[in-house]
């Protein structure tokens, strides 16, 4: 089985405060090329991505504390119920325009596949050195630690055209997840259990519309989210010593967790429902206006993959062995450090340093458009034309959705 952190957590490998308008991003890939970054971004989704990645880092920091602190275990369970589902829903939402065109495939390769290969190799050498395991093999079929998300996102996005064709995409995806949870023979290649069990959240993102995000961000939803979060924390506090947290990682079947097969189906449906509710509560409290951390939403993939070295290193180097770390003040300190580190790793200077690995252009690896060559044009000009056409299509889609929303809104 692939060695992944108990806290799941890549890609990133991203509704405004005003009700009437929603400015969609052009890509679900947090590591889009410069042309994509120059387009107008949506503050709500950048804020959501940043806050979700902060929760991912904090969850990794809390994992070694769970044994000594029931409060930390309750926070851990609550956050793990919705932080990756929220991130995956956003990824699915911005994958709606994926059409398997040459341009999209190139971005899929450079923005997901290449970072997957680079970080899978980098993590392996890091484990060999820091983990004192010099013989640990390099295997692109066995994602180690955080790279499972990149492998999953690559597969999910490739299947996007299929989900656009079927009549009931979400029920079908949920049925696949249920079947995976009761199938111990699926194996560990590409962390396929996670790919299939998290699939419903990606498909959910594909079928969502701006109006759905507007709905959960109403004042009534925000008020309701508070007691829901409180109830979730209370239940998690009760369940912490009684429940196997591995259910939240979705990397094993029920049988592999020493549970009866039927429980896999029950837990998959129950966790999907709980995650869906908490994801909605999370979105309800995500700010829609531009704040000091909004720009960091574009760098969440950087923070996600890079913080893995520190998260794993903290275990390899026994940083949690100090007694003070397991006391209330130490737990608060660890939480603040995790939030600070992940914030720094999402900043533009870090993005500039590691862009070669996260957003390689690789123009040398792709053929130029034959039609453009016949007209004496280069690839860059063809890309510009395609991006302009894509922008026009997205603007038309936005206008249609806004018109539909206006027609549905009751007279005030």
Backbone torsions as a table, in degrees:
resi	resn	phi	psi	omega
1	UNK	NA	140.8	-178.6
2	UNK	-65.6	142.2	-179.3
3	UNK	-85.8	101.1	177.4
4	UNK	-114.3	156.1	179.6
5	UNK	-66.4	142.9	176.3
6	UNK	-55.1	-39.8	170.3
7	UNK	-79.2	120.6	179.2
8	UNK	-67.3	173.9	173.9
9	UNK	175.3	NA	NA
10	UNK	NA	NA	NA
11	UNK	NA	114.6	158.6
12	UNK	-155.9	NA	NA
13	UNK	NA	NA	NA
14	UNK	NA	NA	NA
15	UNK	NA	119.2	-177.7
16	UNK	-62.3	166.5	-178.3
17	UNK	-66.4	-30.7	177.8
18	UNK	-78.8	137.9	-175.1
19	UNK	-69.1	-38.4	-169.4
20	UNK	-70.6	-28.5	-168.3
21	UNK	-115.6	144.9	173.0
22	UNK	-135.0	120.2	-177.3
23	UNK	-102.3	105.1	-174.5
24	UNK	-74.1	146.3	171.6
25	UNK	-74.2	160.6	-179.3
26	UNK	-88.8	-12.5	-177.9
27	UNK	-152.6	149.1	176.1
28	UNK	-82.2	-13.2	-177.2
29	UNK	-76.7	114.2	178.9
30	UNK	-63.3	-18.5	178.0
31	UNK	-103.8	54.2	-179.8
32	UNK	-71.2	160.7	179.7
33	UNK	-73.3	172.6	-174.8
34	UNK	-57.9	-35.9	-179.8
35	UNK	-62.3	-38.8	178.9
36	UNK	-70.9	-35.9	-178.0
37	UNK	-68.5	-25.5	-178.1
38	UNK	-72.7	-17.6	-179.2
39	UNK	-79.0	160.2	-175.9
40	UNK	-66.1	132.2	-178.6
41	UNK	-104.4	161.0	-179.6
42	UNK	-99.1	120.5	-176.0
43	UNK	-61.5	-38.3	-178.2
44	UNK	-58.5	-48.7	-176.6
45	UNK	-73.0	-34.4	174.3
46	UNK	-63.8	-40.5	176.6
47	UNK	-63.5	-42.6	-179.1
48	UNK	-63.4	-42.4	179.9
49	UNK	-64.8	-42.5	179.9
50	UNK	-63.7	-48.2	-178.4
51	UNK	-63.8	-36.8	178.2
52	UNK	-66.0	-41.0	-178.6
53	UNK	-71.2	-29.9	174.0
54	UNK	-64.0	-41.9	177.8
55	UNK	-65.5	-35.1	176.4
56	UNK	-60.9	-48.0	-179.4
57	UNK	-64.4	-41.6	178.5
58	UNK	-64.5	-38.6	177.3
59	UNK	-60.8	-41.9	176.9
60	UNK	-63.4	-36.6	179.7
61	UNK	-71.0	-31.3	-179.0
62	UNK	-79.1	-20.2	-172.2
63	UNK	-54.9	-46.4	179.6
64	UNK	-72.7	-9.8	-177.3
65	UNK	-92.6	-11.4	-171.6
66	UNK	-62.7	-33.5	-176.5
67	UNK	-67.0	-27.4	-176.2
68	UNK	-105.3	-8.4	-176.0
69	UNK	-137.8	114.2	178.4
70	UNK	-69.3	-31.4	177.4
71	UNK	-64.6	-43.7	177.8
72	UNK	-63.2	-38.0	178.5
73	UNK	-65.0	-38.7	179.2
74	UNK	-66.1	-44.3	176.8
75	UNK	-61.8	-42.1	-179.3
76	UNK	-59.1	-49.2	-178.3
77	UNK	-64.2	-43.0	-178.9
78	UNK	-62.2	-47.6	-178.2
79	UNK	-66.3	-39.3	-179.0
80	UNK	-70.5	-14.1	176.6
81	UNK	-71.2	-28.1	-172.2
82	UNK	-133.5	-14.2	-171.0
83	UNK	-68.9	-46.7	176.3
84	UNK	-71.9	-39.7	172.9
85	UNK	-55.0	-40.8	178.5
86	UNK	-62.7	-44.2	-180.0
87	UNK	-62.8	-40.0	-178.5
88	UNK	-71.2	-37.5	176.3
89	UNK	-60.0	-43.1	178.5
90	UNK	-62.9	-42.9	178.5
91	UNK	-60.6	-41.5	178.0
92	UNK	-66.7	-39.8	-178.7
93	UNK	-60.0	-39.8	-179.5
94	UNK	-92.3	9.9	171.1
95	UNK	-100.5	3.4	-176.9
96	UNK	-60.0	-29.8	-177.8
97	UNK	-89.5	2.3	179.8
98	UNK	-68.5	123.0	-175.6
99	UNK	-127.0	14.0	178.8
100	UNK	61.9	23.3	174.5
101	UNK	-71.8	168.1	-178.5
102	UNK	-59.1	-41.7	-179.8
103	UNK	-63.4	-44.4	179.9
104	UNK	-65.1	-40.2	179.7
105	UNK	-64.7	-40.5	177.9
106	UNK	-60.2	-43.5	179.5
107	UNK	-67.0	-34.4	177.5
108	UNK	-63.8	-40.2	179.9
109	UNK	-69.5	-51.5	-175.4
110	UNK	-74.5	-29.4	-175.9
111	UNK	-93.1	-17.4	-177.5
112	UNK	-128.8	-54.5	-175.1
113	UNK	-64.2	-46.6	-178.4
114	UNK	-65.9	-47.8	174.3
115	UNK	-58.0	-33.4	177.6
116	UNK	-61.4	-47.6	-179.3
117	UNK	-64.0	-46.2	-177.6
118	UNK	-60.9	-47.9	-175.5
119	UNK	-78.1	-26.3	174.5
120	UNK	-64.7	-42.6	177.2
121	UNK	-67.9	-44.5	-179.2
122	UNK	-62.2	-43.4	178.7
123	UNK	-63.6	-38.0	-179.9
124	UNK	-63.5	-46.8	178.1
125	UNK	-65.4	-34.2	177.0
126	UNK	-64.3	-42.8	178.4
127	UNK	-64.9	-40.1	178.5
128	UNK	-60.2	-40.5	-176.4
129	UNK	-82.3	-58.5	-174.9
130	UNK	-76.2	-32.3	-178.5
131	UNK	-90.0	4.8	178.2
132	UNK	53.3	48.2	-179.8
133	UNK	-134.1	72.6	-171.7
134	UNK	-64.2	-16.7	-177.6
135	UNK	-101.1	7.6	-178.8
136	UNK	-63.5	125.7	-171.5
137	UNK	-80.9	152.2	171.2
138	UNK	-86.0	125.2	-179.4
139	UNK	-144.2	113.8	179.3
140	UNK	-74.2	-11.2	178.0
141	UNK	-92.7	-6.8	-176.9
142	UNK	-125.0	81.2	-176.5
143	UNK	-55.6	134.7	179.9
144	UNK	-107.7	127.4	176.8
145	UNK	61.9	-116.5	-169.2
146	UNK	-81.5	-12.9	-173.5
147	UNK	-70.2	-9.5	178.4
148	UNK	-57.8	-34.1	-175.7
149	UNK	-67.1	-36.9	177.2
150	UNK	-65.1	-43.5	177.9
151	UNK	-61.8	-42.0	-179.6
152	UNK	-66.2	-44.7	-178.1
153	UNK	-64.3	-36.3	176.9
154	UNK	-60.8	-45.8	-179.2
155	UNK	-68.5	-46.6	-179.5
156	UNK	-57.0	-47.3	-175.5
157	UNK	-67.3	-35.4	176.4
158	UNK	-62.6	-30.0	-178.2
159	UNK	-87.9	-0.4	-176.7
160	UNK	-54.0	-46.6	179.4
161	UNK	-57.1	-33.2	179.3
162	UNK	-66.1	-43.7	-178.4
163	UNK	-68.4	-22.6	175.6
164	UNK	-75.1	-20.1	-176.6
165	UNK	-90.5	-36.7	-174.0
166	UNK	-72.2	155.7	-173.3
167	UNK	-79.6	-36.7	-177.7
168	UNK	-124.6	71.9	-173.9
169	UNK	-60.8	-45.2	-176.1
170	UNK	-68.1	-47.2	176.6
171	UNK	-59.9	-36.6	179.1
172	UNK	-66.6	-44.6	178.9
173	UNK	-61.9	-39.8	179.0
174	UNK	-66.7	-37.8	176.9
175	UNK	-63.7	-39.2	177.1
176	UNK	-62.6	-42.5	178.8
177	UNK	-62.6	-41.1	178.9
178	UNK	-62.8	-45.9	179.3
179	UNK	-61.9	-39.4	178.8
180	UNK	-62.9	-38.3	-176.7
181	UNK	-68.3	-14.4	179.1
182	UNK	-115.6	18.7	-177.0
183	UNK	-122.0	88.7	-177.5
184	UNK	-70.3	-12.8	-176.3
185	UNK	-89.4	5.0	-179.6
186	UNK	-61.2	-36.6	178.8
187	UNK	91.0	-179.4	-173.8
188	UNK	-107.0	-1.0	-178.5
189	UNK	-59.2	126.5	179.4
190	UNK	56.4	24.3	-178.1
191	UNK	48.3	51.2	-172.5
192	UNK	-61.7	-30.1	176.2
193	UNK	-58.2	-46.2	178.9
194	UNK	-66.0	-41.4	178.8
195	UNK	-55.3	-44.6	-175.7
196	UNK	-81.0	-38.0	-177.0
197	UNK	-76.2	-25.9	175.0
198	UNK	-90.9	-6.6	-176.6
199	UNK	-53.4	-41.0	-177.9
200	UNK	-58.0	-30.8	-179.5
201	UNK	-71.7	-36.8	176.1
202	UNK	-66.3	-44.8	179.4
203	UNK	-64.9	-36.5	176.3
204	UNK	-59.3	-43.8	177.1
205	UNK	-59.9	-35.6	-179.9
206	UNK	-65.1	-33.5	-174.7
207	UNK	-94.7	-7.8	179.0
208	UNK	-73.1	152.7	175.8
209	UNK	-123.4	163.3	179.4
210	UNK	-52.8	-33.8	-179.0
211	UNK	-61.8	-30.6	179.3
212	UNK	-67.2	-38.8	178.1
213	UNK	-71.3	-34.8	174.8
214	UNK	-62.3	-37.0	-177.9
215	UNK	-63.6	-46.8	-176.2
216	UNK	-76.6	-9.6	-179.7
217	UNK	-101.0	11.5	174.8
218	UNK	-70.7	160.1	-178.0
219	UNK	-60.1	-38.9	179.8
220	UNK	-62.0	-41.2	180.0
221	UNK	-66.2	-38.3	179.2
222	UNK	-64.5	-41.7	179.5
223	UNK	-65.1	-43.1	-179.3
224	UNK	-66.8	-29.8	-177.6
225	UNK	-63.0	-30.8	-176.4
226	UNK	-63.8	-53.4	177.5
227	UNK	-66.1	-28.2	177.7
228	UNK	-66.1	-44.9	176.8
229	UNK	-62.5	-41.5	179.5
230	UNK	-61.8	-42.6	178.6
231	UNK	-65.6	-38.3	179.0
232	UNK	-63.9	-42.8	178.1
233	UNK	-63.8	-41.9	180.0
234	UNK	-63.6	-43.8	178.4
235	UNK	-64.9	-41.4	179.4
236	UNK	-62.8	-37.0	178.1
237	UNK	-63.4	-40.1	177.6
238	UNK	-69.6	-39.7	-173.3
239	UNK	-81.5	-18.3	-172.8
240	UNK	-50.3	-50.2	-178.9
241	UNK	-82.0	-3.4	-173.8
242	UNK	-111.9	-11.4	-171.4
243	UNK	-121.3	141.6	176.6
244	UNK	-79.3	114.1	-176.8
245	UNK	-64.9	-15.0	-179.4
246	UNK	-62.4	-20.8	176.4
247	UNK	-59.3	-32.4	-175.7
248	UNK	-77.5	-17.7	-179.6
249	UNK	-81.1	-23.5	177.1
250	UNK	56.1	36.2	178.8
251	UNK	-109.5	0.0	-178.5
252	UNK	-133.3	155.8	172.3
253	UNK	-81.1	169.2	179.4
254	UNK	-60.9	-40.3	-178.7
255	UNK	-63.6	-36.1	178.6
256	UNK	-70.0	-18.3	175.8
257	UNK	-96.3	15.5	178.2
258	UNK	61.1	35.3	178.6
259	UNK	-119.0	155.4	177.8
260	UNK	-63.7	150.7	-174.7
261	UNK	-56.9	-41.4	-177.2
262	UNK	-61.5	-26.7	-178.8
263	UNK	-67.5	-24.0	178.0
264	UNK	-63.8	-42.9	178.7
265	UNK	-65.1	-44.1	-179.0
266	UNK	-63.9	-46.3	-177.8
267	UNK	-67.4	-36.9	179.4
268	UNK	-62.0	-46.9	-179.7
269	UNK	-68.5	-42.7	-179.4
270	UNK	-64.5	-44.7	179.9
271	UNK	-67.2	-35.1	177.4
272	UNK	-62.8	-43.6	178.5
273	UNK	-63.8	-46.0	178.8
274	UNK	-62.9	-43.8	179.7
275	UNK	-62.7	-41.5	-179.7
276	UNK	-60.7	-43.0	179.9
277	UNK	-64.8	-46.0	-177.8
278	UNK	-71.7	-31.6	174.4
279	UNK	-62.7	-43.2	177.8
280	UNK	-62.4	-40.6	177.6
281	UNK	-65.4	-37.7	177.4
282	UNK	-63.4	-48.8	178.4
283	UNK	-62.0	-32.1	-178.8
284	UNK	-61.0	-29.8	-176.7
285	UNK	-106.8	6.8	174.6
286	UNK	-75.8	127.3	179.4
287	UNK	-63.1	146.2	178.6
288	UNK	-99.8	-12.1	-178.3
289	UNK	-93.4	166.9	-179.8
290	UNK	-77.8	125.3	-178.7
291	UNK	-123.5	-178.7	-176.1
292	UNK	-63.2	-26.5	-178.2
293	UNK	-99.5	1.1	-176.2
294	UNK	-58.7	-43.7	-178.5
295	UNK	-62.5	-23.1	-179.1
296	UNK	-72.3	-15.3	178.4
297	UNK	-61.9	-25.0	178.3
298	UNK	-76.1	-11.8	-176.7
299	UNK	-113.9	20.1	-175.6
300	UNK	-66.1	-30.7	177.1
301	UNK	-64.6	-38.7	177.0
302	UNK	-59.7	-51.6	-179.6
303	UNK	-61.7	-39.8	-177.9
304	UNK	-60.5	-52.8	-175.6
305	UNK	-75.2	-38.6	-176.0
306	UNK	-73.4	-34.9	-178.4
307	UNK	-69.1	-14.5	178.2
308	UNK	-62.1	-32.6	178.7
309	UNK	-64.5	-40.6	178.7
310	UNK	-73.3	-38.8	-179.9
311	UNK	-62.1	-44.6	177.4
312	UNK	-73.8	-39.8	179.8
313	UNK	-60.3	-34.7	179.9
314	UNK	-61.4	-29.6	175.6
315	UNK	-80.8	-44.2	-179.3
316	UNK	-60.9	-37.3	-175.2
317	UNK	-97.6	11.1	172.6
318	UNK	59.4	37.8	178.6
319	UNK	-66.3	-22.5	-177.7
320	UNK	-90.9	5.6	-179.0
321	UNK	-75.8	-22.7	-179.8
322	UNK	-64.9	135.6	-176.6
323	UNK	-63.2	-36.3	-174.6
324	UNK	-65.3	-24.8	-179.4
325	UNK	-64.2	-29.4	-175.6
326	UNK	-93.7	10.6	173.8
327	UNK	-99.5	163.7	-175.9
328	UNK	-51.7	-45.2	179.7
329	UNK	-64.8	-37.9	178.1
330	UNK	-66.4	-38.7	179.1
331	UNK	-66.0	-39.1	176.6
332	UNK	-65.3	-41.0	179.6
333	UNK	-62.9	-44.5	179.1
334	UNK	-60.8	-40.8	-179.8
335	UNK	-63.6	-45.4	-179.9
336	UNK	-66.2	-39.3	178.2
337	UNK	-63.6	-40.9	179.4
338	UNK	-62.6	-43.7	178.7
339	UNK	-65.0	-38.0	179.7
340	UNK	-67.9	-45.5	-177.5
341	UNK	-63.8	-45.8	-178.4
342	UNK	-66.1	-32.4	177.3
343	UNK	-65.0	-45.9	179.4
344	UNK	-62.9	-36.5	-177.7
345	UNK	-73.4	-12.7	177.3
346	UNK	-95.1	-1.1	-173.5
347	UNK	-75.5	156.9	-179.8
348	UNK	-55.9	-39.9	178.5
349	UNK	-59.2	-40.8	178.1
350	UNK	-66.6	-38.0	178.4
351	UNK	-62.3	-40.7	-180.0
352	UNK	-64.6	-38.0	-177.8
353	UNK	-68.5	-41.1	-173.0
354	UNK	-103.8	11.3	-179.1
355	UNK	-62.0	-29.3	-179.6
356	UNK	-60.7	-29.1	-178.9
357	UNK	-95.7	-30.0	-174.7
358	UNK	-93.8	-32.6	-177.0
359	UNK	-135.9	53.7	-179.7
360	UNK	-65.4	138.4	179.2
361	UNK	-75.7	-47.1	175.3
362	UNK	54.4	40.4	178.2
363	UNK	-61.7	-25.1	179.9
364	UNK	-67.9	-19.7	-173.6
365	UNK	-90.3	-9.0	-174.4
366	UNK	-120.6	146.0	177.6
367	UNK	-73.0	149.1	173.2
368	UNK	-78.7	151.3	-178.6
369	UNK	-60.4	125.3	-175.2
370	UNK	-62.8	-39.6	179.5
371	UNK	-64.0	-41.0	179.8
372	UNK	-65.7	-38.2	179.0
373	UNK	-64.2	-39.2	180.0
374	UNK	-63.3	-28.2	179.0
375	UNK	-94.3	3.6	179.2
376	UNK	78.3	22.2	-179.7
377	UNK	-104.4	156.4	177.8
378	UNK	-98.1	171.8	-178.8
379	UNK	-61.5	-38.0	-177.0
380	UNK	-60.9	-40.6	179.9
381	UNK	-67.5	-39.2	177.9
382	UNK	-63.5	-41.7	178.3
383	UNK	-61.0	-40.8	179.9
384	UNK	-63.0	-41.3	178.6
385	UNK	-65.0	-42.3	-180.0
386	UNK	-65.7	-40.2	179.3
387	UNK	-65.4	-37.2	178.1
388	UNK	-65.2	-43.5	177.5
389	UNK	-62.9	-41.7	178.7
390	UNK	-62.4	-41.9	-179.9
391	UNK	-62.4	-42.9	178.8
392	UNK	-62.7	-40.3	178.6
393	UNK	-64.6	-41.7	-179.5
394	UNK	-68.4	-36.4	177.0
395	UNK	-65.2	-39.2	178.1
396	UNK	-64.4	-41.0	177.7
397	UNK	-63.7	-39.9	179.2
398	UNK	-63.7	-43.9	179.7
399	UNK	-62.5	-40.0	178.6
400	UNK	-64.4	-42.0	-179.5
401	UNK	-67.9	-38.5	178.3
402	UNK	-66.2	-37.6	178.2
403	UNK	-65.3	-41.2	177.7
404	UNK	-63.3	-39.2	-179.5
405	UNK	-65.6	-41.6	179.5
406	UNK	-62.6	-37.8	179.8
407	UNK	-68.3	-29.4	-178.6
408	UNK	-84.5	-23.1	-176.5
409	UNK	-68.6	131.9	177.0
410	UNK	-71.5	151.3	179.2
411	UNK	-65.6	133.3	-177.9
412	UNK	-104.0	NA	NA
